[in-house]
Amino acid sequence: MSEHCSLADGANTIPLRPVSVYMLGRKRGNELRPFRLAIAAFALCASVAHAQEADEIVVTADKRGEARAQDLPITLNAFGAEQLRALNLEDLQSLSYAIPNVQFEDVGTARGVANYSIRGVGVNSSIASVDPAVGLFIDGMYVGVNAGALTDLFDVEAVEVLRGPQGALYGRNVTGGAVLVRTRAPADVFEAQGRAAVETGANFITEAAISGPLAEGVLSARLALYRAEDDGWLENDFDGSSFGRNETSIYRAALRFTPSASFEALLRVEQGAVDGDGPAGQNHALHARDSFNFAIDNRGYAATDWEQAILEMNWRVAFGDGVVTSISAWRSVEVPWAADIDSTPNFVFHTRVLNAHEQRSQELRYAGGFGAFDVTAGLYYLDQDLLYIDERNFSPTFRRVGGGQGEFTSWAAFASADWRLRETLTLSFGARYTREEKESRISRVRRAIDDLDGPGVLVPGEGVAGGDIDARTLAFSDAPFLQDGDDLSPRVGLQWRPSAETNIYASWSRAFRGGGANFRTASLGLAPRAYDPEEQSTFEIGWKQDLAQGRARLNAALFHNTIENMQRETNQADSISGVQQIVLNAGDATIWGGEIEARFDVTDALTIAAHAGYVEGEYDTITEDLNGDLLINAADYALEIPRLAPWTYGASLNYAAPFAGGELSARISYNHRDAAFYNDNNLGRLAEADMIGANLSFAPADGRWRVSLYGENLLDEATWGGDTVLPSTAAFGFTPGGERPTFSPLNKGRVLGIELRAMY
């Protein structure tokens, strides 16, 4: 598991990137690169003689207050504010290649729709009603839908990535893992920070934060502002225009109230807006996969508007010398978008969509200790309202509109305990009971709507979008899908600490991902259908080891996932609806693998880090057709699970030294991810990628400012968020013997930037 290290020189501390090396002793074909990487890492580990104790990142993953990540019996990666700065973090996608077996991807169909995957467990969809498999928690608030979940991050205190199912403590929809984002809280003393950056595109970024006491010792506040104006990194070959324009504005305020030493209340409110171009759809029947060429006649649009409020209260109580925590949260988000799905210069298949989601949640928990027992217990409630509208335009006179409307509620009670059997041995056990109820209505009305929210689409015959959406314009089904069910997600673990430097642990846990109904049922020949929850059982064994008086670190883990009623989204080209996505329970599957991460402080100025991860999976039982031949046979069993990239690995060098009365620091990193299939029929695929990033920074001795030059994706690798296969017709660019037509939203290539940070 990755931790972070720092190099100290006098009063200054230079934070370094997380490091890792994960490896499972299994060869895939003739690929032996990860073995050579791991052998080199172990050799370095054995030879380290001059390392320095790591600067630990405080984590809150076990919901018992602050802890060292290295002490917890779970596999996680923790990134503090300085580590995130050194990684040039813009959003969670910036961490996508830095952690083994982790993919934090934007599906690309609509900007900001998260398709997160950890250890091969994730989602592959832009459908808002499809629940995530990796839970996102912002300041303790669970984010209920993938739409609008991936936005720019700023003024962040820490990011924690928990790998593997976290159902006992974090509930439903965390079968792959959980991502915890903590924004900065108000400070007790006055402080101000600012940042200005410009990146190739051009992309101009500014942010500022001010914090301090309003009433000494009782009330403090923080105000943070963020603005990014991206002119567009790509070029549309259709008209030669720059493409990828995007404007982001975020406003965040926080109040911290501490009337006594035993009580604290922290209120955070946030408002954000994103507006820009739709996806840069590359069609692989027309353009090479290793290029950034694309030509589309419909620019589309992508927007996200959200508001949220989170109130966290903590009471210190005498009972068990514990803390009672209440987290009340509300979030509203609208994500309208439009796209040129055919990805050609002609009007073949365009779409407009609206996602509107509102959620309210309440968590009340207690954490305390009683002799040899440390206990956490609590109650949780969440309700959500979701509206989804999908308009498909195939010509100026042929449009189809459908969608869905849902109300979802869940209640939960959970408890977890650590029992210290002896000084070096701890037994952990816990469980979470969840009751979930969902009501969904589906519409497949054959008519057009002219009031989808968003700017005008400059394509003849498609009309001009604008104004508010009215759900009554869709005739939702009179008989809703009513789904309810109970789940028990247990966890048991054993931790052995023979010394302060060694942490060996094993655990078995079970978690579930909620069922639902597909709100994007576009084909007239298919009736809407519901699907059941997905359940996962995982066995994991891990080892965390500090070496050479804390100047080196080696962490490793092996895992084995058994998934029942696996939810899959079959993505089939359809001559009538363009693309038909069917969400169903496909059967059972097994996913297994391992990870290894290491850090070595070679000298007081130089640190080497490395990581590797391997994951493999297969279907054990298949109950639905996956490849579209209307049969369940050996061809289905031969398919590989989507987004299952077998190897991920990388290494980084971090250097810091005195320079010109201040400090000069440098980072260079290399990260690799294997190719993976995008959809269940294994026709679309995601690119193999080798990512190189670098950062060169200077800060004076007083640390009041810092200037940095940085670059990401220095090899200019072409990657895309999805690879949806389209009908093999001439209209979609298909020619006999060529590649199949696809809708493949491009990501940015090489980005160079310069930034100035000021602190007071």
C-alpha positions, -999 to 999 in steps of 0.1 A, spaced: 0 0 0 13 34 -8 24 59 18 41 92 13 76 103 22 93 136 27 128 149 25 137 174 52 163 201 49 164 224 78 129 238 84 116 228 50 99 195 42 95 184 6 66 161 2 70 132 -23 45 111 -43 31 79 -30 50 48 -40 41 12 -45 51 -21 -60 24 -48 -62 31 -81 -79 16 -115 -81 38 -144 -92 19 -152 -124 30 -146 -160 6 -135 -187 19 -146 -221 55 -136 -225 53 -103 -205 80 -104 -179 84 -66 -174 67 -64 -140 88 -93 -127 120 -74 -136 106 -42 -120 97 -61 -88 131 -78 -86 149 -45 -90 126 -30 -63 134 -58 -38 171 -55 -46 170 -18 -38 151 -25 -6 178 -49 6 206 -24 -1 191 8 14 213 21 41 204 58 42 167 63 44 146 87 64 114 83 83 84 90 61 61 120 67 29 101 76 -5 111 62 -33 112 88 -62 90 76 -98 85 89 -106 53 70 -117 34 101 -141 61 113 -124 62 147 -106 95 144 -71 101 130 -47 72 124 -15 63 105 -23 44 73 5 20 80 -11 9 113 -45 0 98 -53 -36 87 -66 -25 53 -51 -17 19 -53 20 12 -34 49 -4 -33 83 14 -24 116 -3 -19 147 17 -23 183 4 14 186 -4 16 152 -22 -14 162 -43 3 194 -52 34 175 -63 12 153 -85 -4 184 -101 -38 171 -91 -68 186 -110 -93 159 -103 -94 123 -92 -86 112 -127 -51 126 -121 -45 97 -97 -57 71 -122 -22 58 -131 -5 64 -98 -21 35 -78 -19 -2 -88 -51 -18 -100 -70 15 -98 -88 34 -126 -104 67 -119 -119 74 -154 -143 99 -169 -164 78 -193 -162 107 -217 -197 104 -230 -206 133 -207 -180 153 -189 -177 145 -152 -195 110 -153 -172 88 -131 -164 52 -142 -142 42 -113 -128 7 -110 -106 -8 -83 -92 -43 -86 -114 -50 -117 -146 -41 -99 -163 -10 -113 -189 3 -137 -189 9 -174 -217 33 -180 -230 68 -183 -265 58 -172 -274 77 -141 -296 50 -126 -266 25 -126 -251 26 -91 -214 30 -87 -192 1 -75 -166 25 -60 -181 49 -35 -171 85 -34 -174 103 0 -168 140 2 -163 153 38 -183 122 50 -211 126 24 -218 97 1 -222 109 -35 -252 89 -48 -247 89 -86 -218 89 -110 -232 118 -130 -214 150 -119 -192 131 -95 -159 139 -113 -152 176 -110 -121 197 -103 -106 193 -68 -90 222 -49 -83 233 -14 -82 196 -4 -66 184 28 -64 147 19 -76 119 -4 -78 83 8 -83 54 -16 -95 23 1 -91 -8 -20 -115 -38 -17 -151 -39 -4 -159 -15 24 -195 -26 31 -194 -29 69 -184 7 75 -194 25 43 -225 6 31 -238 -1 -3 -221 4 -36 -185 1 -23 -178 -34 -36 -147 -21 -54 -136 3 -27 -142 38 -14 -126 72 -21 -126 97 7 -120 133 -1 -115 158 28 -115 195 20 -97 220 43 -114 230 75 -113 266 89 -80 274 107 -76 288 142 -51 314 129 -53 337 99 -40 322 66 -44 330 30 -34 310 -1 -35 316 -38 -26 298 -70 -24 309 -107 -15 284 -134 -15 283 -172 -15 250 -192 -13 242 -228 -47 243 -243 -47 271 -232 -61 264 -198 -60 292 -172 -66 282 -135 -69 305 -105 -78 297 -69 -77 314 -36 -86 307 0 -87 327 32 -93 314 67 -91 324 103 -109 331 135 -141 352 137 -144 348 175 -112 336 191 -114 300 202 -151 298 194 -158 305 157 -136 303 126 -143 304 89 -129 296 55 -137 308 20 -123 292 -11 -128 301 -47 -118 283 -79 -119 292 -116 -107 274 -146 -111 286 -183 -100 260 -208 -99 271 -244 -97 235 -256 -67 212 -261 -81 194 -292 -88 204 -328 -120 194 -347 -110 184 -382 -145 192 -394 -140 229 -393 -105 234 -379 -118 248 -346 -102 243 -312 -123 218 -292 -127 209 -255 -136 243 -242 -146 242 -206 -153 267 -178 -154 257 -142 -164 278 -112 -165 265 -76 -174 285 -44 -169 269 -10 -175 283 25 -170 267 59 -177 276 95 -163 258 125 -180 263 159 -163 251 191 -181 265 221 -164 239 244 -136 214 244 -161 186 240 -181 198 211 -174 209 175 -197 218 146 -184 221 111 -206 234 83 -195 233 47 -215 247 17 -205 245 -19 -218 257 -53 -202 248 -86 -209 251 -123 -192 236 -153 -200 245 -189 -182 235 -221 -181 214 -253 -194 179 -256 -172 149 -261 -146 148 -288 -159 116 -304 -132 98 -324 -145 71 -348 -120 43 -352 -133 34 -386 -122 68 -398 -92 78 -376 -63 59 -362 -64 49 -325 -29 64 -318 -40 98 -331 -60 128 -318 -78 132 -351 -116 135 -352 -142 153 -372 -177 159 -359 -205 183 -371 -222 186 -337 -202 203 -311 -226 193 -284 -223 207 -249 -215 194 -214 -226 211 -181 -227 203 -144 -244 225 -118 -244 214 -82 -251 227 -47 -243 209 -15 -243 214 23 -226 192 49 -230 196 86 -207 175 108 -210 176 146 -187 158 171 -194 154 208 -168 140 232 -186 118 257 -174 101 289 -190 68 278 -160 47 266 -141 80 263 -157 81 229 -170 105 203 -205 108 189 -205 121 153 -234 133 132 -231 140 95 -262 157 78 -258 162 41 -278 175 11 -267 176 -26 -284 186 -58 -269 182 -92 -280 187 -128 -259 173 -157 -273 182 -192 -252 172 -221 -253 167 -259 -230 146 -281 -223 136 -317 -225 99 -311 -218 88 -347 -185 107 -346 -186 116 -383 -189 149 -401 -226 140 -410 -259 141 -392 -263 104 -384 -268 99 -346 -268 129 -322 -282 129 -286 -292 152 -258 -295 141 -222 -305 155 -188 -296 141 -154 -312 157 -124 -305 143 -90 -311 153 -54 -301 134 -23 -304 138 15 -285 117 40 -279 114 77 -253 94 96 -251 91 134 -223 71 149 -203 64 180 -167 55 184 -151 46 217 -131 20 237 -138 -4 265 -108 -21 278 -95 -45 251 -123 -35 228 -125 -5 204 -161 -1 191 -177 18 162 -215 17 157 -240 38 139 -272 44 119 -275 57 83 -302 70 61 -302 81 24 -330 91 0 -326 101 -36 -347 115 -64 -335 110 -100 -348 122 -133 -331 110 -166 -342 121 -201 -326 108 -232 -333 123 -267 -319 105 -297 -318 124 -330 -313 104 -362 -324 130 -387 -343 163 -386 -375 143 -388 -368 112 -368 -362 115 -330 -368 93 -301 -371 104 -265 -371 82 -234 -359 82 -198 -367 73 -163 -377 87 -130 -369 71 -96 -371 75 -59 -346 55 -39 -343 51 -1 -320 31 21 -316 26 59 -287 10 76 -273 0 110 -237 -10 115 -212 -20 142 -175 -28 142 -152 -38 169 -114 -45 174 -106 -70 202 -70 -69 213 -65 -106 222 -29 -98 232 -5 -70 227 5 -82 192 -28 -98 180 -61 -81 172 -94 -97 160 -117 -74 141 -154 -81 133 -183 -61 121 -214 -60 101 -239 -37 84 -276 -43 79 -291 -24 50 -327 -20 39 -331 -6 4 -363 4 -15 -365 17 -51 -394 29 -72 -386 34 -109 -407 45 -139 -395 40 -174 -405 59 -206 -398 50 -243 -421 76 -259 -416 82 -296 -417 120 -297 -395 150 -295 -388 175 -267 -377 210 -274 -369 221 -239 -340 201 -227 -318 223 -206 -286 235 -224 -273 258 -251 -284 256 -287 -271 228 -309 -260 243 -342 -272 214 -364 -301 220 -388 -333 202 -377 -322 194 -342 -339 224 -327 -325 247 -300 -323 235 -265 -331 259 -236 -352 264 -206 -362 240 -178 -371 204 -182 -406 193 -174 -409 156 -164 -446 157 -176 -434 159 -212 -426 121 -208 -453 96 -204 -438 74 -177 -451 39 -172 -481 35 -150 -468 4 -134 -435 13 -117 -407 -11 -109 -409 -16 -71 -378 -32 -56 -369 -37 -20 -346 -60 -2 -323 -65 28 -286 -71 30 -261 -81 57 -225 -71 49 -201 -87 74 -164 -84 79 -139 -104 100 -102 -97 102 -71 -107 121 -41 -84 126 -6 -94 139 19 -68 150 51 -86 160 68 -52 160 60 -16 155 75 -19 120 55 -49 109 18 -52 102 4 -85 89 -33 -88 84 -60 -110 68 -97 -104 63 -129 -117 48 -157 -93 39 -189 -91 20 -206 -62 3 -233 -55 -22 -241 -31 -50 -277 -20 -53 -301 -33 -80 -323 -10 -101 -338 -4 -135 -322 8 -167 -334 43 -175 -319 42 -209 -341 15 -226 -339 28 -262 -349 -1 -284 -386 -4 -291 -382 -42 -294 -370 -46 -258 -392 -41 -228 -378 -22 -198 -365 -45 -171 -351 -44 -136 -320 -61 -123 -310 -75 -88 -283 -65 -64 -247 -77 -70 -229 -93 -41 -192 -97 -36 -172 -117 -11 -135 -110 -8 -106 -126 10 -75 -105 14 -41 -109 30 -16 -81 34 18 -72 48 31 -37 56 67 -34 65 89 -4 75 127 -10 71 160 7 79 146 28 108 117 40 86 137 50 57 123 23 35 88 8 32 74 -23 15 37 -31 14 20 -61 -4 -14 -77 -6 -32 -105 -23 -70 -107 -29 -96 -131 -42 -131 -117 -51 -162 -139 -57 -190 -119 -74 -226 -132 -75 -253 -118 -97 -227 -97 -114 -242 -66 -130 -231 -61 -166 -241 -35 -192 -242 -51 -226 -234 -25 -252 -248 -36 -286 -249 -17 -319 -286 -14 -330 -298 -3 -364 -329 14 -350 -317 30 -317 -280 34 -327 -267 18 -295 -287 -3 -271 -275 -8 -235 -291 -35 -215 -282 -37 -178 -286 -72 -164 -274 -98 -139 -250 -118 -161 -240 -145 -136 -211 -152 -113 -174 -143 -117 -141 -145 -99 -114 -118 -98 -81 -123 -82 -47 -106 -81 -22 -87 -60 -3 -55 -55 31 -45 -42 43 -10 -34 77 2 -21 96 34 -12 133 38 -7 151 69 5 184 63 -12 200 95 2 188 125 22 180 141 -12 168 112 -34 138 89 -30 128 61 -54 93 47 -55 78 18 -74 45 -1 -77 30 -30 -96 -4 -46 -97 -18 -76 -114 -55 -86 -117 -72 -114 -136 -108 -125 -138 -132 -149 -154 -169 -157 -156 -178 -188 -135 -215 -189 -145 -233 -169 -173 -270 -165 -172 -275 -139 -200 -262 -135 -235 -232 -112 -235 -219 -111 -271 -252 -105 -288 -256 -138 -307 -288 -146 -286 -271 -177 -272 -253 -186 -239 -224 -208 -250 -186 -212 -249 -182 -179 -268 -197 -160 -238 -174 -178 -213 -144 -169 -234 -151 -132 -230 -129 -111 -207 -144 -89 -180 -144 -52 -191 -119 -27 -177 -98 -55 -163 -63 -43 -172 -40 -72 -162 -9 -52 -154 -4 -17 -139 30 -6 -127 52 24 -124 82 41 -107 92 76 -97 122 96 -87 120 125 -62 149 148 -56 152 179 -33 183 200 -25 192 235 -14 194 260 -42 198 298 -43 189 303 -7 158 281 -10 150 246 -22 147 230 -56 127 199 -59 121 176 -89 98 146 -96 97 124 -126 74 94 -129 65 66 -153 33 46 -151 20 19 -173 -15 3 -177 -23 -26 -200 -50 -24 -226 -85 -37 -215 -118 -43 -232 -144 -16 -228 -176 -36 -232 -189 -71 -225 -188 -83 -261 -151 -74 -262 -154 -54 -294 -145 -20 -280 -112 -17 -261 -93 9 -240 -58 18 -249 -26 5 -234 -8 36 -220 26 46 -208 23 79 -188 54 101 -180 50 131 -157 75 156 -143 76 185 -120 103 210 -112 97 235 -83 115 262 -64 105 277 -31 124 303 -10 135 295 26 105 312 41 81 290 20 59 320 12 57 312 -25 65 284 -49 69 283 -87 66 251 -106 70 238 -141 52 206 -149 42 182 -176 18 153 -178 14 126 -204 48 137 -219 47 109 -244 15 124 -258 -4 91 -255 -39 90 -271 -65 76 -247 -103 76 -246 -129 72 -219 -150 46 -238 -151 27 -270 -187 22 -279 -192 1 -311 -217 16 -336 -236 -1 -364 -214 -14 -392 -230 7 -420 -216 33 -444 -234 61 -426 -213 54 -395 -181 53 -416 -178 15 -419 -160 0 -449 -156 -37 -455 -123 -50 -440 -118 -19 -419 -122 -12 -382 -157 -11 -367 -172 24 -363 -169 36 -327 -178 65 -304 -146 70 -285 -143 103 -265 -107 115 -266 -88 126 -235 -62 153 -236 -27 145 -247 5 161 -236 0 190 -211 27 214 -201 21 240 -173 36 266 -151 21 277 -117 27 301 -89 15 295 -54 16 320 -26 10 314 11 6 337 40 
